Amino acid sequence: MSTTLARSEDVQRAWYVIDAEGQTLGRLATRIAVCLRGKHKPSFTSHVDTGDFVVVINAEKIQLSGRKLDQKFYYNYSGYMGGLRSRSARELLDTYPDRVLHHAVKGMLPKNRLARQVIKKLKIYAGTEHPHSAQQPQPFPEHI
């Protein structure tokens, strides 16, 4: 028996839309990472991008469990002395709600060129409106 490997030109990509309102950050991020990589498809090949596009709406209404809103910090280093900036998850959700989910999903992808290609298929919006209605996104399936 021979193993069939997926080729990038043969991949059928779907568009999914997911409402993040009331969902837990980590659990949602794992489902999105699986879909972006294409691990839910039988034709998954680890070195080929076989994943789908994911549009996330209502990112500002995502939930964090426990006291993570005040205890979880996101760091940014400018490269200069004294240039380490830290923000709590509450501050980041108030100012840039899309970055919290983007950071969580990006951390669940492999650290290589393929991950940089895969993360571009993730579209996150703070409100309910998104400009991808022409792609006719389907509701995000529960089994992923």
A tleap script that builds the chain and sets N, CA, C and O, in Angstrom:
source leaprc.protein.ff14SB
mol = sequence {
  NMET SER THR THR LEU ALA ARG SER GLU ASP
  VAL GLN ARG ALA TRP TYR VAL ILE ASP ALA
  GLU GLY GLN THR LEU GLY ARG LEU ALA THR
  ARG ILE ALA VAL CYS LEU ARG GLY LYS HIE
  LYS PRO SER PHE THR SER HIE VAL ASP THR
  GLY ASP PHE VAL VAL VAL ILE ASN ALA GLU
  LYS ILE GLN LEU SER GLY ARG LYS LEU ASP
  GLN LYS PHE TYR TYR ASN TYR SER GLY TYR
  MET GLY GLY LEU ARG SER ARG SER ALA ARG
  GLU LEU LEU ASP THR TYR PRO ASP ARG VAL
  LEU HIE HIE ALA VAL LYS GLY MET LEU PRO
  LYS ASN ARG LEU ALA ARG GLN VAL ILE LYS
  LYS LEU LYS ILE TYR ALA GLY THR GLU HIE
  PRO HIE SER ALA GLN GLN PRO GLN PRO PHE
  PRO GLU HIE CILE
}
set mol.1.N position { 0.838 -1.169 0.000 }
set mol.1.CA position { 0.000 0.000 0.000 }
set mol.1.C position { 0.887 1.238 0.000 }
set mol.1.O position { 1.923 1.280 0.665 }
set mol.2.N position { 0.469 2.223 -0.743 }
set mol.2.CA position { 1.235 3.464 -0.804 }
set mol.2.C position { 0.490 4.565 -0.059 }
set mol.2.O position { -0.740 4.591 -0.015 }
set mol.3.N position { 1.249 5.449 0.510 }
set mol.3.CA position { 0.666 6.572 1.228 }
set mol.3.C position { 0.482 7.733 0.266 }
set mol.3.O position { 1.412 8.104 -0.450 }
set mol.4.N position { -0.686 8.294 0.247 }
set mol.4.CA position { -0.929 9.441 -0.616 }
set mol.4.C position { -0.621 10.713 0.162 }
set mol.4.O position { -1.114 10.907 1.274 }
set mol.5.N position { 0.188 11.566 -0.421 }
set mol.5.CA position { 0.547 12.830 0.198 }
set mol.5.C position { -0.205 13.955 -0.495 }
set mol.5.O position { -0.325 13.977 -1.720 }
set mol.6.N position { -0.693 14.861 0.284 }
set mol.6.CA position { -1.428 15.999 -0.263 }
set mol.6.C position { -0.464 16.956 -0.950 }
set mol.6.O position { 0.674 17.132 -0.515 }
set mol.7.N position { -0.936 17.570 -2.028 }
set mol.7.CA position { -0.160 18.607 -2.706 }
set mol.7.C position { -0.892 19.926 -2.509 }
set mol.7.O position { -2.119 19.962 -2.419 }
set mol.8.N position { -0.132 20.999 -2.444 }
set mol.8.CA position { -0.734 22.289 -2.121 }
set mol.8.C position { -1.722 22.748 -3.196 }
set mol.8.O position { -2.668 23.471 -2.880 }
set mol.9.N position { -1.530 22.352 -4.444 }
set mol.9.CA position { -2.455 22.784 -5.493 }
set mol.9.C position { -3.745 21.964 -5.521 }
set mol.9.O position { -4.710 22.369 -6.169 }
set mol.10.N position { -3.783 20.825 -4.836 }
set mol.10.CA position { -4.973 19.976 -4.816 }
set mol.10.C position { -5.852 20.189 -3.581 }
set mol.10.O position { -6.899 19.554 -3.455 }
set mol.11.N position { -5.446 21.060 -2.685 }
set mol.11.CA position { -6.161 21.242 -1.430 }
set mol.11.C position { -7.421 22.073 -1.650 }
set mol.11.O position { -7.383 23.125 -2.287 }
set mol.12.N position { -8.542 21.582 -1.111 }
set mol.12.CA position { -9.805 22.317 -1.143 }
set mol.12.C position { -9.936 23.059 0.188 }
set mol.12.O position { -10.019 22.439 1.248 }
set mol.13.N position { -9.952 24.371 0.124 }
set mol.13.CA position { -10.026 25.168 1.347 }
set mol.13.C position { -11.453 25.678 1.560 }
set mol.13.O position { -12.095 26.186 0.640 }
set mol.14.N position { -11.921 25.531 2.781 }
set mol.14.CA position { -13.242 26.035 3.165 }
set mol.14.C position { -13.057 27.266 4.045 }
set mol.14.O position { -11.982 27.489 4.602 }
set mol.15.N position { -14.097 28.045 4.161 }
set mol.15.CA position { -14.114 29.212 5.036 }
set mol.15.C position { -15.093 28.928 6.166 }
set mol.15.O position { -16.235 28.536 5.923 }
set mol.16.N position { -14.643 29.125 7.402 }
set mol.16.CA position { -15.492 28.931 8.567 }
set mol.16.C position { -15.566 30.226 9.358 }
set mol.16.O position { -14.591 30.973 9.439 }
set mol.17.N position { -16.724 30.485 9.937 }
set mol.17.CA position { -16.896 31.635 10.814 }
set mol.17.C position { -17.275 31.107 12.195 }
set mol.17.O position { -18.099 30.202 12.328 }
set mol.18.N position { -16.659 31.690 13.213 }
set mol.18.CA position { -16.925 31.253 14.579 }
set mol.18.C position { -17.178 32.470 15.452 }
set mol.18.O position { -16.488 33.484 15.348 }
set mol.19.N position { -18.175 32.352 16.309 }
set mol.19.CA position { -18.513 33.417 17.247 }
set mol.19.C position { -17.815 33.120 18.568 }
set mol.19.O position { -18.082 32.095 19.196 }
set mol.20.N position { -16.924 34.012 18.992 }
set mol.20.CA position { -16.123 33.783 20.197 }
set mol.20.C position { -16.817 34.244 21.467 }
set mol.20.O position { -16.227 34.178 22.545 }
set mol.21.N position { -18.040 34.704 21.367 }
set mol.21.CA position { -18.733 35.233 22.541 }
set mol.21.C position { -18.974 34.140 23.566 }
set mol.21.O position { -19.610 33.127 23.275 }
set mol.22.N position { -18.457 34.358 24.772 }
set mol.22.CA position { -18.664 33.426 25.867 }
set mol.22.C position { -17.807 32.178 25.826 }
set mol.22.O position { -17.973 31.314 26.687 }
set mol.23.N position { -16.903 32.035 24.877 }
set mol.23.CA position { -16.067 30.847 24.791 }
set mol.23.C position { -14.750 31.077 25.519 }
set mol.23.O position { -14.275 32.209 25.619 }
set mol.24.N position { -14.163 29.997 26.025 }
set mol.24.CA position { -12.898 30.072 26.741 }
set mol.24.C position { -11.758 30.203 25.745 }
set mol.24.O position { -11.751 29.546 24.704 }
set mol.25.N position { -10.794 31.057 26.072 }
set mol.25.CA position { -9.709 31.390 25.156 }
set mol.25.C position { -8.909 30.170 24.706 }
set mol.25.O position { -8.742 29.959 23.505 }
set mol.26.N position { -8.417 29.373 25.635 }
set mol.26.CA position { -7.563 28.239 25.280 }
set mol.26.C position { -8.271 27.160 24.502 }
set mol.26.O position { -7.715 26.605 23.554 }
set mol.27.N position { -9.482 26.860 24.888 }
set mol.27.CA position { -10.229 25.799 24.208 }
set mol.27.C position { -10.602 26.216 22.780 }
set mol.27.O position { -10.589 25.398 21.860 }
set mol.28.N position { -10.927 27.468 22.617 }
set mol.28.CA position { -11.227 27.970 21.279 }
set mol.28.C position { -9.968 27.997 20.420 }
set mol.28.O position { -10.012 27.658 19.237 }
set mol.29.N position { -8.851 28.399 21.013 }
set mol.29.CA position { -7.598 28.501 20.266 }
set mol.29.C position { -7.123 27.143 19.767 }
set mol.29.O position { -6.568 27.057 18.672 }
set mol.30.N position { -7.326 26.081 20.539 }
set mol.30.CA position { -6.912 24.757 20.083 }
set mol.30.C position { -7.745 24.299 18.894 }
set mol.30.O position { -7.216 23.711 17.950 }
set mol.31.N position { -9.059 24.569 18.937 }
set mol.31.CA position { -9.920 24.186 17.808 }
set mol.31.C position { -9.553 24.956 16.550 }
set mol.31.O position { -9.567 24.400 15.452 }
set mol.32.N position { -9.224 26.230 16.707 }
set mol.32.CA position { -8.838 27.040 15.556 }
set mol.32.C position { -7.506 26.566 14.991 }
set mol.32.O position { -7.345 26.495 13.772 }
set mol.33.N position { -6.539 26.237 15.864 }
set mol.33.CA position { -5.227 25.789 15.403 }
set mol.33.C position { -5.332 24.476 14.627 }
set mol.33.O position { -4.635 24.289 13.629 }
set mol.34.N position { -6.188 23.579 15.075 }
set mol.34.CA position { -6.383 22.301 14.368 }
set mol.34.C position { -6.961 22.557 12.980 }
set mol.34.O position { -6.536 21.936 12.006 }
set mol.35.N position { -7.915 23.456 12.885 }
set mol.35.CA position { -8.560 23.755 11.606 }
set mol.35.C position { -7.602 24.470 10.654 }
set mol.35.O position { -7.601 24.198 9.454 }
set mol.36.N position { -6.794 25.375 11.181 }
set mol.36.CA position { -5.842 26.107 10.336 }
set mol.36.C position { -4.779 25.181 9.753 }
set mol.36.O position { -4.360 25.358 8.609 }
set mol.37.N position { -4.349 24.206 10.528 }
set mol.37.CA position { -3.337 23.273 10.044 }
set mol.37.C position { -3.921 22.209 9.123 }
set mol.37.O position { -3.199 21.644 8.301 }
set mol.38.N position { -5.219 21.926 9.247 }
set mol.38.CA position { -5.846 20.909 8.419 }
set mol.38.C position { -5.822 19.534 9.039 }
set mol.38.O position { -5.995 18.539 8.334 }
set mol.39.N position { -5.610 19.449 10.339 }
set mol.39.CA position { -5.519 18.149 11.005 }
set mol.39.C position { -6.856 17.440 11.104 }
set mol.39.O position { -6.906 16.259 11.447 }
set mol.40.N position { -7.940 18.142 10.810 }
set mol.40.CA position { -9.261 17.527 10.854 }
set mol.40.C position { -9.598 16.828 9.538 }
set mol.40.O position { -10.635 16.173 9.433 }
set mol.41.N position { -8.745 16.962 8.555 }
set mol.41.CA position { -9.004 16.358 7.241 }
set mol.41.C position { -8.266 15.026 7.109 }
set mol.41.O position { -7.181 14.864 7.667 }
set mol.42.N position { -8.840 14.079 6.380 }
set mol.42.CA position { -8.136 12.807 6.177 }
set mol.42.C position { -6.906 12.951 5.292 }
set mol.42.O position { -6.040 12.075 5.295 }
set mol.43.N position { -6.813 14.040 4.537 }
set mol.43.CA position { -5.662 14.239 3.651 }
set mol.43.C position { -4.562 15.057 4.311 }
set mol.43.O position { -3.723 15.625 3.611 }
set mol.44.N position { -4.540 15.134 5.652 }
set mol.44.CA position { -3.536 15.936 6.353 }
set mol.44.C position { -2.138 15.424 6.056 }
set mol.44.O position { -1.858 14.230 6.166 }
set mol.45.N position { -1.280 16.338 5.684 }
set mol.45.CA position { 0.135 16.057 5.485 }
set mol.45.C position { 0.905 17.121 6.253 }
set mol.45.O position { 0.635 18.314 6.117 }
set mol.46.N position { 1.863 16.684 7.060 }
set mol.46.CA position { 2.479 17.602 8.014 }
set mol.46.C position { 3.297 18.710 7.355 }
set mol.46.O position { 3.436 19.787 7.935 }
set mol.47.N position { 3.839 18.479 6.169 }
set mol.47.CA position { 4.697 19.488 5.542 }
set mol.47.C position { 3.971 20.311 4.476 }
set mol.47.O position { 4.601 21.107 3.779 }
set mol.48.N position { 2.637 20.125 4.340 }
set mol.48.CA position { 1.853 20.856 3.357 }
set mol.48.C position { 0.726 21.580 4.087 }
set mol.48.O position { 0.128 21.036 5.014 }
set mol.49.N position { 0.446 22.792 3.669 }
set mol.49.CA position { -0.649 23.562 4.255 }
set mol.49.C position { -1.965 23.052 3.682 }
set mol.49.O position { -2.332 23.397 2.558 }
set mol.50.N position { -2.676 22.230 4.454 }
set mol.50.CA position { -3.947 21.661 4.007 }
set mol.50.C position { -5.126 22.245 4.771 }
set mol.50.O position { -6.238 21.728 4.671 }
set mol.51.N position { -4.906 23.306 5.527 }
set mol.51.CA position { -5.926 23.848 6.408 }
set mol.51.C position { -6.926 24.751 5.726 }
set mol.51.O position { -6.829 25.029 4.530 }
set mol.52.N position { -7.887 25.204 6.505 }
set mol.52.CA position { -8.972 26.046 6.040 }
set mol.52.C position { -8.822 27.458 6.614 }
set mol.52.O position { -8.018 27.694 7.517 }
set mol.53.N position { -9.603 28.380 6.078 }
set mol.53.CA position { -9.636 29.750 6.578 }
set mol.53.C position { -10.614 29.823 7.747 }
set mol.53.O position { -11.655 29.166 7.729 }
set mol.54.N position { -10.285 30.614 8.755 }
set mol.54.CA position { -11.141 30.773 9.924 }
set mol.54.C position { -11.346 32.263 10.169 }
set mol.54.O position { -10.383 33.022 10.280 }
set mol.55.N position { -12.614 32.675 10.253 }
set mol.55.CA position { -12.979 34.049 10.565 }
set mol.55.C position { -13.600 34.044 11.954 }
set mol.55.O position { -14.591 33.354 12.190 }
set mol.56.N position { -13.023 34.811 12.874 }
set mol.56.CA position { -13.507 34.875 14.251 }
set mol.56.C position { -14.168 36.231 14.461 }
set mol.56.O position { -13.571 37.271 14.182 }
set mol.57.N position { -15.400 36.216 14.953 }
set mol.57.CA position { -16.097 37.463 15.272 }
set mol.57.C position { -16.336 37.523 16.784 }
set mol.57.O position { -16.273 36.503 17.471 }
set mol.58.N position { -16.607 38.712 17.286 }
set mol.58.CA position { -16.837 38.959 18.717 }
set mol.58.C position { -15.647 38.553 19.578 }
set mol.58.O position { -15.825 37.965 20.645 }
set mol.59.N position { -14.444 38.861 19.125 }
set mol.59.CA position { -13.248 38.521 19.901 }
set mol.59.C position { -13.175 39.308 21.200 }
set mol.59.O position { -12.489 38.895 22.134 }
set mol.60.N position { -13.866 40.424 21.271 }
set mol.60.CA position { -13.836 41.225 22.495 }
set mol.60.C position { -14.639 40.582 23.627 }
set mol.60.O position { -14.493 40.982 24.782 }
set mol.61.N position { -15.474 39.604 23.321 }
set mol.61.CA position { -16.319 38.969 24.331 }
set mol.61.C position { -15.823 37.584 24.721 }
set mol.61.O position { -16.594 36.774 25.237 }
set mol.62.N position { -14.547 37.303 24.481 }
set mol.62.CA position { -13.978 36.003 24.825 }
set mol.62.C position { -13.743 35.938 26.332 }
set mol.62.O position { -13.499 36.966 26.964 }
set mol.63.N position { -13.814 34.752 26.907 }
set mol.63.CA position { -13.680 34.562 28.347 }
set mol.63.C position { -12.316 33.965 28.682 }
set mol.63.O position { -11.750 33.195 27.906 }
set mol.64.N position { -11.810 34.331 29.838 }
set mol.64.CA position { -10.622 33.709 30.399 }
set mol.64.C position { -11.008 33.121 31.739 }
set mol.64.O position { -11.731 33.758 32.504 }
set mol.65.N position { -10.540 31.918 32.040 }
set mol.65.CA position { -10.932 31.249 33.272 }
set mol.65.C position { -10.093 31.740 34.442 }
set mol.65.O position { -8.977 32.230 34.266 }
set mol.66.N position { -10.634 31.603 35.599 }
set mol.66.CA position { -9.917 31.962 36.817 }
set mol.66.C position { -9.656 33.455 36.911 }
set mol.66.O position { -10.500 34.267 36.532 }
set mol.67.N position { -8.485 33.810 37.416 }
set mol.67.CA position { -8.114 35.212 37.566 }
set mol.67.C position { -7.108 35.636 36.505 }
set mol.67.O position { -6.291 36.527 36.734 }
set mol.68.N position { -7.173 34.993 35.345 }
set mol.68.CA position { -6.193 35.262 34.289 }
set mol.68.C position { -6.286 36.674 33.734 }
set mol.68.O position { -5.294 37.189 33.218 }
set mol.69.N position { -7.430 37.307 33.821 }
set mol.69.CA position { -7.556 38.675 33.305 }
set mol.69.C position { -6.565 39.621 33.976 }
set mol.69.O position { -6.065 40.549 33.339 }
set mol.70.N position { -6.281 39.394 35.251 }
set mol.70.CA position { -5.356 40.262 35.970 }
set mol.70.C position { -3.988 39.637 36.186 }
set mol.70.O position { -3.020 40.362 36.417 }
set mol.71.N position { -3.876 38.314 36.118 }
set mol.71.CA position { -2.610 37.660 36.409 }
set mol.71.C position { -1.813 37.287 35.160 }
set mol.71.O position { -0.605 37.071 35.258 }
set mol.72.N position { -2.442 37.205 34.005 }
set mol.72.CA position { -1.731 36.853 32.772 }
set mol.72.C position { -1.202 38.121 32.120 }
set mol.72.O position { -1.941 39.089 31.940 }
set mol.73.N position { 0.082 38.114 31.766 }
set mol.73.CA position { 0.713 39.280 31.169 }
set mol.73.C position { 1.269 38.938 29.799 }
set mol.73.O position { 1.738 37.825 29.561 }
set mol.74.N position { 1.209 39.908 28.909 }
set mol.74.CA position { 1.787 39.802 27.578 }
set mol.74.C position { 2.947 40.781 27.517 }
set mol.74.O position { 2.806 41.949 27.880 }
set mol.75.N position { 4.102 40.293 27.052 }
set mol.75.CA position { 5.315 41.092 27.064 }
set mol.75.C position { 5.712 41.482 25.648 }
set mol.75.O position { 5.494 40.735 24.694 }
set mol.76.N position { 6.304 42.677 25.531 }
set mol.76.CA position { 6.815 43.172 24.264 }
set mol.76.C position { 8.147 43.847 24.543 }
set mol.76.O position { 8.223 44.761 25.365 }
set mol.77.N position { 9.190 43.404 23.866 }
set mol.77.CA position { 10.527 43.955 24.084 }
set mol.77.C position { 10.978 44.692 22.841 }
set mol.77.O position { 10.987 44.132 21.744 }
set mol.78.N position { 11.352 45.951 23.013 }
set mol.78.CA position { 11.736 46.784 21.881 }
set mol.78.C position { 13.161 46.518 21.416 }
set mol.78.O position { 13.517 46.873 20.292 }
set mol.79.N position { 13.976 45.905 22.251 }
set mol.79.CA position { 15.370 45.661 21.914 }
set mol.79.C position { 16.309 46.641 22.576 }
set mol.79.O position { 17.527 46.466 22.527 }
set mol.80.N position { 15.765 47.663 23.191 }
set mol.80.CA position { 16.571 48.662 23.888 }
set mol.80.C position { 16.524 48.429 25.399 }
set mol.80.O position { 15.625 47.761 25.911 }
set mol.81.N position { 17.500 48.987 26.093 }
set mol.81.CA position { 17.513 48.868 27.545 }
set mol.81.C position { 16.281 49.543 28.127 }
set mol.81.O position { 15.947 50.667 27.754 }
set mol.82.N position { 15.620 48.866 29.025 }
set mol.82.CA position { 14.405 49.400 29.628 }
set mol.82.C position { 13.213 49.357 28.705 }
set mol.82.O position { 12.197 49.997 28.976 }
set mol.83.N position { 13.317 48.612 27.615 }
set mol.83.CA position { 12.252 48.585 26.619 }
set mol.83.C position { 11.300 47.421 26.749 }
set mol.83.O position { 10.573 47.106 25.806 }
set mol.84.N position { 11.292 46.765 27.921 }
set mol.84.CA position { 10.359 45.658 28.131 }
set mol.84.C position { 9.030 46.216 28.604 }
set mol.84.O position { 8.952 46.804 29.683 }
set mol.85.N position { 7.994 46.040 27.816 }
set mol.85.CA position { 6.665 46.520 28.159 }
set mol.85.C position { 5.780 45.315 28.467 }
set mol.85.O position { 5.846 44.293 27.785 }
set mol.86.N position { 4.968 45.444 29.483 }
set mol.86.CA position { 4.057 44.353 29.827 }
set mol.86.C position { 2.650 44.913 29.969 }
set mol.86.O position { 2.448 46.019 30.469 }
set mol.87.N position { 1.690 44.129 29.522 }
set mol.87.CA position { 0.269 44.478 29.635 }
set mol.87.C position { -0.461 43.270 30.169 }
set mol.87.O position { -0.153 42.131 29.816 }
set mol.88.N position { -1.432 43.530 31.023 }
set mol.88.CA position { -2.247 42.425 31.514 }
set mol.88.C position { -3.249 42.036 30.427 }
set mol.88.O position { -3.472 42.778 29.471 }
set mol.89.N position { -3.835 40.877 30.594 }
set mol.89.CA position { -4.814 40.406 29.615 }
set mol.89.C position { -6.031 41.316 29.584 }
set mol.89.O position { -6.644 41.489 28.530 }
set mol.90.N position { -6.389 41.897 30.713 }
set mol.90.CA position { -7.521 42.822 30.761 }
set mol.90.C position { -7.243 44.071 29.925 }
set mol.90.O position { -8.105 44.518 29.170 }
set mol.91.N position { -6.035 44.636 30.060 }
set mol.91.CA position { -5.670 45.823 29.275 }
set mol.91.C position { -5.654 45.508 27.781 }
set mol.91.O position { -6.130 46.301 26.969 }
set mol.92.N position { -5.106 44.348 27.425 }
set mol.92.CA position { -5.012 43.985 26.012 }
set mol.92.C position { -6.388 43.711 25.420 }
set mol.92.O position { -6.638 44.048 24.263 }
set mol.93.N position { -7.283 43.105 26.197 }
set mol.93.CA position { -8.647 42.867 25.711 }
set mol.93.C position { -9.402 44.175 25.521 }
set mol.93.O position { -10.233 44.287 24.619 }
set mol.94.N position { -9.122 45.162 26.362 }
set mol.94.CA position { -9.800 46.450 26.223 }
set mol.94.C position { -9.318 47.222 25.008 }
set mol.94.O position { -10.118 47.863 24.326 }
set mol.95.N position { -8.007 47.171 24.724 }
set mol.95.CA position { -7.460 47.977 23.631 }
set mol.95.C position { -7.400 47.217 22.307 }
set mol.95.O position { -7.849 47.728 21.281 }
set mol.96.N position { -6.849 46.001 22.319 }
set mol.96.CA position { -6.696 45.202 21.092 }
set mol.96.C position { -7.224 43.789 21.349 }
set mol.96.O position { -6.432 42.884 21.613 }
set mol.97.N position { -8.536 43.577 21.281 }
set mol.97.CA position { -9.080 42.259 21.628 }
set mol.97.C position { -8.680 41.152 20.652 }
set mol.97.O position { -8.710 39.976 21.015 }
set mol.98.N position { -8.308 41.505 19.428 }
set mol.98.CA position { -7.930 40.473 18.468 }
set mol.98.C position { -6.556 39.891 18.762 }
set mol.98.O position { -6.292 38.741 18.410 }
set mol.99.N position { -5.684 40.649 19.393 }
set mol.99.CA position { -4.314 40.181 19.636 }
set mol.99.C position { -4.243 39.070 20.672 }
set mol.99.O position { -3.327 38.249 20.625 }
set mol.100.N position { -5.180 39.023 21.600 }
set mol.100.CA position { -5.164 37.979 22.626 }
set mol.100.C position { -5.380 36.621 21.972 }
set mol.100.O position { -4.634 35.679 22.240 }
set mol.101.N position { -6.378 36.513 21.129 }
set mol.101.CA position { -6.658 35.245 20.448 }
set mol.101.C position { -5.573 34.916 19.432 }
set mol.101.O position { -5.193 33.754 19.289 }
set mol.102.N position { -5.074 35.914 18.733 }
set mol.102.CA position { -4.010 35.690 17.758 }
set mol.102.C position { -2.762 35.136 18.441 }
set mol.102.O position { -2.123 34.224 17.917 }
set mol.103.N position { -2.417 35.672 19.591 }
set mol.103.CA position { -1.245 35.217 20.336 }
set mol.103.C position { -1.427 33.775 20.811 }
set mol.103.O position { -0.486 32.983 20.773 }
set mol.104.N position { -2.638 33.436 21.259 }
set mol.104.CA position { -2.902 32.081 21.748 }
set mol.104.C position { -2.830 31.057 20.622 }
set mol.104.O position { -2.267 29.976 20.799 }
set mol.105.N position { -3.398 31.391 19.463 }
set mol.105.CA position { -3.379 30.451 18.334 }
set mol.105.C position { -1.967 30.312 17.787 }
set mol.105.O position { -1.538 29.206 17.457 }
set mol.106.N position { -1.247 31.410 17.688 }
set mol.106.CA position { 0.106 31.374 17.149 }
set mol.106.C position { 1.034 30.520 18.013 }
set mol.106.O position { 1.939 29.862 17.501 }
set mol.107.N position { 0.803 30.537 19.325 }
set mol.107.CA position { 1.608 29.719 20.220 }
set mol.107.C position { 1.337 28.234 20.084 }
set mol.107.O position { 2.149 27.422 20.527 }
set mol.108.N position { 0.220 27.857 19.483 }
set mol.108.CA position { -0.127 26.446 19.313 }
set mol.108.C position { 0.295 25.890 17.961 }
set mol.108.O position { 0.071 24.713 17.678 }
set mol.109.N position { 0.897 26.718 17.128 }
set mol.109.CA position { 1.374 26.268 15.827 }
set mol.109.C position { 2.862 25.964 15.908 }
set mol.109.O position { 3.546 26.477 16.794 }
set mol.110.N position { 3.381 25.131 14.993 }
set mol.110.CA position { 4.815 24.874 15.007 }
set mol.110.C position { 5.597 26.135 14.667 }
set mol.110.O position { 5.081 27.044 14.018 }
set mol.111.N position { 6.833 26.177 15.108 }
set mol.111.CA position { 7.656 27.372 14.894 }
set mol.111.C position { 8.500 27.183 13.631 }
set mol.111.O position { 9.692 26.889 13.716 }
set mol.112.N position { 7.882 27.350 12.470 }
set mol.112.CA position { 8.599 27.195 11.202 }
set mol.112.C position { 7.924 28.036 10.121 }
set mol.112.O position { 6.993 28.790 10.404 }
set mol.113.N position { 8.399 27.901 8.878 }
set mol.113.CA position { 7.849 28.684 7.773 }
set mol.113.C position { 6.398 28.337 7.488 }
set mol.113.O position { 5.615 29.198 7.088 }
set mol.114.N position { 6.043 27.091 7.692 }
set mol.114.CA position { 4.664 26.667 7.438 }
set mol.114.C position { 3.692 27.362 8.393 }
set mol.114.O position { 2.583 27.718 7.995 }
set mol.115.N position { 4.095 27.554 9.636 }
set mol.115.CA position { 3.225 28.235 10.594 }
set mol.115.C position { 3.020 29.689 10.212 }
set mol.115.O position { 1.931 30.229 10.407 }
set mol.116.N position { 4.043 30.331 9.674 }
set mol.116.CA position { 3.889 31.717 9.237 }
set mol.116.C position { 2.931 31.814 8.061 }
set mol.116.O position { 2.256 32.829 7.886 }
set mol.117.N position { 2.871 30.776 7.266 }
set mol.117.CA position { 1.931 30.733 6.150 }
set mol.117.C position { 0.520 30.414 6.653 }
set mol.117.O position { -0.458 30.957 6.139 }
set mol.118.N position { 0.416 29.551 7.636 }
set mol.118.CA position { -0.875 29.107 8.154 }
set mol.118.C position { -1.580 30.221 8.925 }
set mol.118.O position { -2.796 30.376 8.805 }
set mol.119.N position { -0.836 30.999 9.714 }
set mol.119.CA position { -1.459 32.021 10.564 }
set mol.119.C position { -2.091 33.131 9.736 }
set mol.119.O position { -2.941 33.864 10.241 }
set mol.120.N position { -1.698 33.268 8.482 }
set mol.120.CA position { -2.287 34.288 7.615 }
set mol.120.C position { -3.730 33.954 7.234 }
set mol.120.O position { -4.456 34.821 6.748 }
set mol.121.N position { -4.148 32.709 7.451 }
set mol.121.CA position { -5.513 32.304 7.134 }
set mol.121.C position { -6.476 32.555 8.286 }
set mol.121.O position { -7.659 32.232 8.188 }
set mol.122.N position { -5.976 33.130 9.379 }
set mol.122.CA position { -6.809 33.455 10.529 }
set mol.122.C position { -7.190 34.926 10.471 }
set mol.122.O position { -6.318 35.795 10.441 }
set mol.123.N position { -8.480 35.207 10.456 }
set mol.123.CA position { -8.999 36.572 10.416 }
set mol.123.C position { -9.818 36.805 11.683 }
set mol.123.O position { -10.799 36.102 11.923 }
set mol.124.N position { -9.421 37.791 12.497 }
set mol.124.CA position { -10.062 38.032 13.784 }
set mol.124.C position { -10.634 39.445 13.801 }
set mol.124.O position { -9.958 40.401 13.420 }
set mol.125.N position { -11.884 39.569 14.245 }
set mol.125.CA position { -12.557 40.860 14.319 }
set mol.125.C position { -13.200 41.010 15.683 }
set mol.125.O position { -13.765 40.059 16.222 }
set mol.126.N position { -13.111 42.226 16.247 }
set mol.126.CA position { -13.629 42.487 17.589 }
set mol.126.C position { -15.157 42.490 17.613 }
set mol.126.O position { -15.756 42.035 18.587 }
set mol.127.N position { -15.782 42.986 16.578 }
set mol.127.CA position { -17.243 43.076 16.539 }
set mol.127.C position { -17.875 41.934 15.772 }
set mol.127.O position { -17.255 40.898 15.532 }
set mol.128.N position { -19.134 42.151 15.390 }
set mol.128.CA position { -19.875 41.098 14.689 }
set mol.128.C position { -19.741 41.192 13.176 }
set mol.128.O position { -20.099 40.246 12.474 }
set mol.129.N position { -19.242 42.292 12.659 }
set mol.129.CA position { -19.126 42.478 11.212 }
set mol.129.C position { -17.763 42.011 10.719 }
set mol.129.O position { -16.747 42.199 11.388 }
set mol.130.N position { -17.756 41.393 9.524 }
set mol.130.CA position { -16.495 41.014 8.882 }
set mol.130.C position { -16.650 41.173 7.375 }
set mol.130.O position { -17.757 41.028 6.857 }
set mol.131.N position { -15.564 41.466 6.657 }
set mol.131.CA position { -15.650 41.724 5.218 }
set mol.131.C position { -15.530 40.475 4.346 }
set mol.131.O position { -15.258 40.592 3.152 }
set mol.132.N position { -15.728 39.275 4.917 }
set mol.132.CA position { -15.515 38.048 4.157 }
set mol.132.C position { -16.820 37.349 3.795 }
set mol.132.O position { -16.847 36.126 3.656 }
set mol.133.N position { -17.890 38.103 3.644 }
set mol.133.CA position { -19.169 37.478 3.310 }
set mol.133.C position { -19.187 36.963 1.871 }
set mol.133.O position { -19.987 36.086 1.545 }
set mol.134.N position { -18.326 37.487 1.012 }
set mol.134.CA position { -18.272 37.012 -0.375 }
set mol.134.C position { -17.757 35.574 -0.459 }
set mol.134.O position { -18.072 34.861 -1.411 }
set mol.135.N position { -16.973 35.145 0.524 }
set mol.135.CA position { -16.460 33.771 0.544 }
set mol.135.C position { -17.482 32.784 1.098 }
set mol.135.O position { -17.225 31.580 1.118 }
set mol.136.N position { -18.616 33.265 1.541 }
set mol.136.CA position { -19.698 32.453 2.083 }
set mol.136.C position { -19.193 31.485 3.167 }
set mol.136.O position { -19.249 30.268 2.993 }
set mol.137.N position { -18.703 32.036 4.277 }
set mol.137.CA position { -18.195 31.152 5.337 }
set mol.137.C position { -19.319 30.364 5.992 }
set mol.137.O position { -20.427 30.863 6.190 }
set mol.138.N position { -19.000 29.118 6.322 }
set mol.138.CA position { -19.955 28.229 6.983 }
set mol.138.C position { -19.760 28.338 8.490 }
set mol.138.O position { -18.702 28.779 8.941 }
set mol.139.N position { -20.755 27.945 9.276 }
set mol.139.CA position { -20.556 27.908 10.733 }
set mol.139.C position { -19.468 26.888 11.096 }
set mol.139.O position { -19.331 25.845 10.457 }
set mol.140.N position { -18.722 27.213 12.113 }
set mol.140.CA position { -17.620 26.350 12.547 }
set mol.140.C position { -18.174 25.046 13.100 }
set mol.140.O position { -19.014 25.084 13.999 }
set mol.141.N position { -17.743 23.901 12.603 }
set mol.141.CA position { -18.298 22.618 13.069 }
set mol.141.C position { -17.882 22.312 14.503 }
set mol.141.O position { -16.805 22.707 14.950 }
set mol.142.N position { -18.752 21.604 15.215 }
set mol.142.CA position { -18.495 21.283 16.619 }
set mol.142.C position { -17.511 20.144 16.782 }
set mol.142.O position { -16.912 20.023 17.850 }
set mol.143.N position { -17.312 19.300 15.779 }
set mol.143.CA position { -16.462 18.131 15.934 }
set mol.143.C position { -14.973 18.441 15.782 }
set mol.143.O position { -14.136 17.558 15.970 }
set mol.144.N position { -14.643 19.662 15.451 }
set mol.144.CA position { -13.219 20.013 15.318 }
set mol.144.C position { -12.718 20.517 16.643 }
set mol.144.O position { -11.545 20.871 16.766 }
savepdb mol mol.pdb
quit
